Amino acid sequence: MARNLLQGSYAGRVWFVNARRDCVAGQLAFRTIAQLPDAPDLAVICTPAATVPGLITELGVQGCRAAIIITAGLDAPGPDGHSLAEATRVAARLGGVRVLGPNCVGLLSPGLGLNASFAHRAANAGPLAFIAQSGALTTALLDWACARDIGFSHFISLGNALDVGFPDLLAHLATDTATRAILLYIESVSDGPRFLAAASAAARHKPVIVIKSGRAPEGARAAASHTGALAGADDIYDAAFRRAGLLRVDTLRQLFGAAETLTRCRPVRGDRLAIVTNGGGPAILATDAFGAAGGHLSVLSPNTLASLDAFLPTIWSHGDPVDIAGDAQPDRYAESLRVTLADPQVDAVLLVHAPTAIVPAEQIAAACVPVIAASDRAVLTCWIGGEAVEAARHCCTAAGLPVFETPEEAIEGFLLARHQTRLRQALQSPPERVVPFSADLCRDLRTLVAPVLAAGRQWLTEPEAKSVLALAGIPVVQTVTTRNAAEAVAAARQVGWPVVLKVLSPDITHKSDVGGVVLNLPDAAALESAVGAIKQAVGHHCPQARIEGFSVQRMVDRSTAQELILGLATDATFGRFALFGSGGKAVEVLADKAVELLPLDRSSATALIARTRVSRLLAGYRDQPPADLTAIAACLLRLSLLAEALPELCELDINPLLADEQGVVALDARIRLGTLRSTADA
């Protein structure tokens, strides 16, 4: 630590405090904090864990307002029985000291020449800020970045984040002029609402790119509802990052590839990409990668084709990709770029070069850079090869252009840039106004659930749940509650044959799993037989379950309808969210779902539907007419409003919701109530 602090170019004063040594790293040391000649701006603590709370108190008295705690082991109990971490938090709060760490690598700020870390090397100066929760990853990534000449404005290890966390640092970096993009390595977020607010604000100013560990399906939660079981923790993080406008990537290579693109590339206006290349093979690779991602190359205008025809050899490709042939000289590259960039049907250009013996690559780069600088369109460069193209890469890097080594990486860079542009546009768009439920409707909804809460029940019966949905404006099939076979027959005659019979039990959530559902009963005899069959099946599968009666509903025959699931659940970090996907009995097996944080508006509801595979079926195919997507989106919006009206609503499933060209109807529903805790309490 001492060597790192002294060997940098930090212009400020550095003092050492050591209780047992007069000299540290060749510099005189003070025995106590009180002996310091002035209040330090920053204290770095590398002492045994038991000493940390007292040192924070002394620093507060001295007037120091910031500390980095390198020390680990603060989870151990202190003299009063509380953890040393809690004692440190209290001391920091009382003394007005902000704390980074404990158990962190530290902080590097190359622009200040400050290396307040025990990293094995200093960071290069540059426009990227990096914040990580993993100390091991921090040092490994620093080594990786330095080898690739990637520089940083800040390089920060959060450690256990006793005080300063992602929200604090994002708020600072959002307005830091030395930072052009923010990179995050996240293992977990403790305060979801604060993180979302800070991340959204930062993403409005500059790209924020995140890599989040823990995508494994084992992270999915165990829950009584299908929604709770289907929505894994990683799905919720995805939804949170999307809501905040953060760009998520999967690997460290993608993290820095995204940073390379987003800090150097001009904003991408649209989806139409043109490729200018000296070889067909690299162009085919780029085109394949673009097509696999759903992209489409631009269609060059007749004027552009005529202009290119005027100077390119007759063997050129006569379209996009613009293959200008392997014998291209620098002026052919430059003029091809100029003409292509001027085409109004081109949103961005990818320049791909494979080395030849005709002309050195750096001469081509030198000819192209001024043409690119004179255009307002996004240009990405790909120099394939090693030593032969290294000078060309340096030329483009010095000119502030994004540089890639393979066509596939370049296409990935373009797609990231386009996605970031869309995220920024979405953040800048004013939120849609959704008319909330009226005060009368909210009062009626609370009246419906009041007896359930008063009885101390969590789960509503199916008829109760359907009553809530119907009052909220979601179409439901008529359902009648009965106590025995005779009442069930009378109810069936009321709703009309054929009917569906379902068990009513406070101890059974998934009725079909225990034989508690019988479909398509045509008459009284079949219904009475079904009552006995359900009792026998439930007694076998769930002998402790109390059977309070049966629900009877008309059998809905909409053979072309899709079975969907709509749901609400609560995440401990980010709060309530909505789920949409393929429904039915095999809902967990199919696992075709997408989630979105609440509240929803029409745009986010429509996007939620579109992120599922079943959305393609809902759009219609062969002789199957399109389903009423407006009605489905309206149901999602009403669920969002229902969550606002009922703070006690913890989980909700509509499964299945039938959807076809006639509209939607909910056949089954589950609702669980509870006392919602705030995220800060959770």
Secondary structure, DSSP 4 states (H G I P E B T S, - for coil): -HHHHHHS---S---EE-SS-SEETTEEEESSGGG-SS--S-EEE-S-GGGHHHHHHHHHHHT--EEEE----TTSB-TTSSBHHHHHHHHHHHHT-EEE-SS--EEEEGGGTEEEE--SSPPPEEEEEEEES-HHHHHHHHHHHHHTT--EEEEEE-TT-SS--HHHHHHHHTT-TT-SEEEEEES--S-HHHHHHHHHHHHHHS-EEEEES--SGGGBPP-SSHHHHH-BHHHHHHHHHHHHTPEEESSHHHHHHHHHHHHHSPPP-SS-EEEEES-HHHHHHHHHHHHHTT--B----HHHHHHHHTTS-TTS-SSSSEE--TT--HHHHHHHHHHHHT-TT-SEEEEEE---SSS-HHHHHHHHHHHHHH--SEEEEEE-SSHHHHHHHHHHHHTT--EESSHHHHHHHHHHHHHHHHHHHHHHSPPPP-PPPPHHHHHHHHHHHHHHHHTT-SBPPHHHHHHHHHHTT--B--EEEESSHHHHHHHHHHH-SSEEEEEE-TT-S-GGGGT-EEEEE-SHHHHHHHHHHHHHHHHHH-TT----EEEEEEPP--TTPEEEEEEEEEETTTEEEEEEEE-STTHHHH--EEEEESSP-HHHHHHHHHTSTHHHHHT-BTTBPPP-HHHHHHHHHHHHHHHHH-TTEEEEEEEEEEEETTEEEE--EEEEE--PPPTTT-
